[in-house]
Amino acid sequence: MFALLAAFAFAVSQDASRPPGVALVLSGGGARTVAEAGVLEELERLHIPVELIVGCEGGALVGGLYAAGRTPAEIAEVVAGDEWIDAIEGRESRRTLSWRRRVESRDFLFEVPVTLRDGSVALPKGLLRTRRLNLLVDTQSLIALGADGFDALPIPFRAVATDLATGEVVVLERELATALLASHATPLLLPPVELDGRSLVSGVLSNPLPVSVALERGARVVLAVDCTADAGGRKPVEDALDVAAALLVMEGSRRRREELLALRPGDVRIEPQLGKLSPFDHREPEAALEVGRQAVRAVEARLRELALDDAAWAEHLAARAARRAQLPRIEHLRFDERGVISERVLEAQLESPARGELSRETLAGDLQRLYGLDLHQRIALSAQPRVGPDGNTKGEELVFRTEPAPWAPVQMRTGGVIEGDLRGDARFALGLALNWRPFDAWGGEWRNRIEFGSRFTVASEFYQPLDARQLWFAALVAAWNQRNTNISSGSDTLAEYEIAWIEGGIDLGRVLSDWGELRVGARANDARATLKTGDPAVFGPAAFQQGGIRTLFTIDTLDSTGLPREGHFLRTEWNEPVDALGGNDEATLRVDWSSAWSVGATTIAPGAIFGTALDNGGTVSNLFPLGGFLRLSGYQRDELSGRHVALARVVAWRELGRRAHSDELLRYHLGVSVEAGNVYTDRDDITGDSLLYSGSLFLGLSTVFGPAYVGFGSSEGGDVSAFVAVGGQF
């Protein structure tokens, strides 16, 4: 009888004012809440008619997506998938970045989590980058776009967050993506979410098991899924994440006990037996799903009293399906832009029409392109009535509400390498890049970099998009360089020069979709070469001017430039001297290629470098250097140089514990490389017999800020070098 009445009531009306029958309360608990997706699967198997869902943190994500119409299988695919795990750990994906952002990520990969704001150094509100997390949650939440608040969803829903200023519980009833992000915002790691003038953080701090919210709505039966019991267990505190987990559990434990005491005799507590699993430990999501299923089976006898028969369950599902949010036909599209970028630039990223029917698939692509600009911390999407100047409603409008990125306007990156050999010789290079963007409303950028150590460089580029889609661009460049260059024959050094030059130029270019770039530009420089070691009768000082046309073609589809798992990189540079620009040198060609393929935890990354002065001529200023990690690893950085260079390599590494995501901030990779190459004075000397062989053994560290490497290299002559590198190598 209960089953038939419940089905009839749900099918006829889901009036928000009517007390719900069965309310499902999903606790927080980070990675532990993956088990709640398994709970949903079993509740559906038993035909339990849920009429209200209240969720906190991870439980808000699982419950919110289910309430909006996602199936348990779809939710399990999200919370147990690599995309979600990488996003919640703050790991970026180059595949979702615009081309310009990919170019930037190749230069000093190690991102510094501070910025310059209002003339002083500022720290972010959260240590982890949230662009990927926000994109994923916003995209998944498109299923609710068009719903007028959470009471209009197929299953009414509430999310719990905490007011950072007062510590009070905040119950959220609208804007699904914003609510899920607010309930998830772990202090220190993720930034607070601003909503209605309040800064909101994780609901775990104020009410990790919000039973009282369901009781206040008058729920007749509460199913409380508790994933917070013994969260983190009693494991020793070993790192910052252990401290964060302990604080979260400690802060919410008192309120959790109060919520458990509020359960009534007819209510059911479902407790997945997750042991000492940390809220930050994503090691075995599939195992957590099964634990959730088992927790429901443990109380199955009590739950069967609430179950519907097959016919009533079918009616229940049909009623829920009928309440799924329908995308409105919009009459207007608007950006609520709080940064400085022109709305024309933002609108050019969209494929959705400014007026007419919407598509969730198209909107997901729009969000990815907008987030790919990396100009915004958050892009909230909503459909709302459009009010005209006369105060009357004139259809629906689609609104993109943007929040500027926290690093604006200046972002910093750094990188470096230290290499030494057993003879006590060492070389190092350290660098810092500052990028001011957006410099203007069209997305202009002013990039500055300084590199010092075995070479010294100060460089500046002003990059200006020429169209709203940001496909055509112009760039002004200027640089001052100083470095030591060896004249080599095989592995022997014949002379060493100190070269200093200043250069400038202008480029025009075209971005080729999201995979490449072509640019052509004019260059001019003035150089001085001073002999440091070598026979002055053979190698003397030199001064020269050079100028010409540079053509640069680049393809880059690598998913990472630190330790990529898949993709390709090709960079071809042609320099043609022009008399009118002071060119008195020979034309040069340089090609760099890298690729990556992965099988499971193992990655194979072949690569090659080829450079040549086309007429066997050229000056000492444009010799091709070789030596250092992955460029004949047994030699020091740029130890060899010649008018021609050839190198082939194969690098392989294995991620230790691949897909066993741990609650550590680092991922470890054990790698090895085999390299063969040399530099040459004459192109005819390039033969197989002349190749020098090197290899390396290294430990690669993948962090949320960028990659790092430590290891040693060896050459066929017995030379051994050690290196520590921070930043990209591929």
KAWO-V456954 format. One line per field, one symbol per residue. ss: DSSP state (~ for helix, > for strand, _ for the rest). phi: phi as a letter, one per 30 degrees, with the letter a starting at -180 (. if undefined). A space follows every 10 residues. Layout:
ss = ???
phi = ???
This chain:
ss = _~~~~~~~~~ ~~________ _>>>>>___~ ~~~~~~~~~~ ~~~~~__>_> >>>>>>_~~~ ~~~~~~~~__ _~~~~~~~~_ _~~~~~~~__ ___~~~__~~ ~~~~~____> >>>>>>>__> >>>__>____ ~~~~~~~~~~ ~~~~_____~ ~~___>>>>> >>>_____>> >>___~~~~~ ~~~~___>__ __>>>__>>> >>_~~~~___ ~~~~~~____ >>>>>_____ _________~ ~~~~~~~~~~ ~~~~~~~~~~ ~______>>> __________ ____~~~~~~ ~~~~~~~~_~ ~~~~~~>__~ ~~~~~~~~~~ ~~_______> >>>>>>____ __~~~~~___ _____>___~ ~~~~~~~~~~ ~~___>>>>> >>>>>>>___ __>>>>>>>> >>>>_____> >>>>>>>>>> >____>>>>> >>>>>>>___ ____>>>>>> >>>_>>>>>> >>>>>_____ _>>>>>>>>> >>>>>>>>>_ _>>>>>>>>> >>>>>>>>>> >>___>>>>> >>>>>>>>>> >>>_______ _>>>>>>>>> >>>>>>____ ______>>>> >>>>>>>_~~ ~______>>> >>>>>>>>>_ _>>>>>>>>> >>>______~ ~~_>>>____ _________> >>_>>>>>>> >>>>>_____ ______>>>> >>>>>>>>>> __~~~__~~~ _>>>>>>>>> >>____>>>> >>>>>____> >>>>>>____
phi = .edddddddd ddabdddded dcccccddki dddeeddddd edddddiddd cabbbbhddd ddddddddkd dedddddddc cddddddddi cdbddccded ddedddchdd dddbbcbhib dbcddbdcdc eddddddddd dddcdjdcid dcdebebbcc bbdddciddb ccbahedddd dddcddeidc ddcdahiccc bededcadbd dddddddied bcccccccdh eihcdddcad dddddddddd dcdddddddd dddceddbcc bddcicedec ccebdddded ddddddddcd dddddcdcde dddddddddd ddcddcdddc cabbccdccc dddddddddc cdddakdcbd dddddddddd dddhcbdbbd cbcbdccded icdbicbccc ccbedddecc ccbbaabbbb bddjdbbbbb bbbcbcaddb dcidbccbbb bbkdbbbbbb bccbdcbddi ccabbcbaab bbacbcccbi ccccabcccb acbaabbbab dchcbaabbb acbbbbbbbc dcbkdddccc dabacbalcc cbbbbbbdda ccbdcajbbb bcbcccdbed cidbccdbbb bbbbbbbbbi dcbcbdaabb baddchcjcd dcdcdakjei biddcdehdc aadbbbbbbb cbbbddieic ecccdcccbc bbbbbblacb dbddddbddd dccbabbbcc cccdclcbbb lbbbcddjdb bcbbbbjdbc
